[in-house]
């Protein structure tokens, strides 16, 4: 009996201790004092009430601090978490696409860097080598080293530039393709590399002024996209499964697959029609590897040729295991030739709608303006950067708004460099994201710098991303109430205008999520010592200043350039380089 009473007293004490820690100021002070063991113990099962209280405290200007996540979360991507996604359907690789947990199930903590993390090797040296300690994942080097992907060498990973279908290097492979494709002269500018490995194809196309966006899923190689971004090559985590890729129609001048293993003819050619949706009229499609003249894949190769033929793609060459097609510049020939059973999408289909938009088993229609932005008709690079593209015309006063936006961002970037002391144009900045890009004016103003910009168009705002691609820039749709599909520590510089608008419902004006979660996500994707620049109203900046300090950013607030008449302030923040306490 006495043992039972003693057990009851112990249980009562434990319960009382929990409530003291969870719901009193003592609990707050202990949490803020750095007891990370508590954070580790609760990271898997988040208490929504505690989470909500912390957000309220931070936004109100209290002393709330966001703690560090456990060390095992160094490479965490909330929407591509295999622990969560492995429970989902494998049909059409659904489980490998984006699947985001609700905020209340997401630990509110800061992703730490791995042990030994160093400020990354700068561009262009990073194309060829990165610090091993920044991404100590050897699987690709061990499995693909003989194909020239990458290898470990001392304290570095070295990238010889090879790939599965071009083990001798991307340069001779590109030169071979260049016999059939006009890589030089600015005819081609935007490219999409599907299932890209460590993105050497895109990295070495940059010397031709072709800007390649590479994608691959999080798979058994784990970190291929992380390696690409560490090298300074545009890339994102994505999967061609059940949904459209997050790009508008007719965006890419060139689409490339080197042993990407996408079953293009599966599901009655659905994946091929998605490629067709994204490829600019007159653009080029390159497929290297299976099923092109591949052993025991005769039927798959025949089906691939049949789909291309049904869409009137011009066969340029079959060279070994590589095929090159050119998409027709005019209307689809489907009404006259339809041997694969495909049909045009309905007239009310918006072929540029692509945020959580299911794939359609139909061929996107060519719009009326197609002749103005087909390859060969659209201005060559770099002229296309500043000429108002055809797809701006349907917008009210589109061309005037485009020109004004271009001039405005030229002034603002000059001010950023000359008056705010930002590191734009230096070797400290390579990977940039504009989180609310509109027409891509910020990126256009940086076109002479050795950088690339991921232009993000919020999915609930006007879908201006097609204009960005027509300028020869790259980007994607995204909803900032969800995490972004990239690894931690992959951007040097984040830029956002009107951050408060990213979390609001455009119809009701109510917040759909909160600024604390958004800025914790910004911290996740920003490299240590990276910079975030936020333009917003003075009231919003005051609130953001509090949140920035709660996530350990150092902050300065500036007045805008003299020409600005919007009543804005500019917050310039630096992510501090902190590490978890040693467990030894």
ABEGO torsion letter per residue (X at the ends): XAAAAAAAAAAAAAAAAAAAAAABAAAAAAAAAGBAAAAAAAAABBBAAAAAAAAAAAAAGBABBBBBBBAAAAABBAAABAAAAAABBABGGAAABBBBBBAAABBBBBBBBBBGBBBBBBOAAAAABBBAAABBBAAAAAAAAAAGABBBBEABBBBAGBBAABAAEAAAAAAAAAAABBABGGABABBBBBGAEAGAAAAAAAAAGBBBBBBBBBBAAGAAAAAAAAAGBBBBBBBBBABBBBBBBGABABBBBBGAGBBAABGGGAAAAAAAAABBBGBBBBBBEOABGBBGAAAAAAAAAAAAAAAGBBBABBBEABBBBBBBABBBAAAABBAAGBBBBBAABBAABABGBBBBBBBBBBBAAAAAABBGABBBOAAAAABBBAAAAABBGAAAAAAAAAAAAAAAAAAAAAAAGBABGBAABABBBBABAEAGAAAAAAAABBBBBBBBBBAABBBAAAAAAAAGBBEBBBBAABBBBBBBGABABBBBBGAAAAABBAAAGBBABBAAAAAAAAAAABBBGBBBBBBBBAAAAAAAAAAAAAAGBBBBBBBBBAABAAGBBBBBBBBBBBBBBBAX
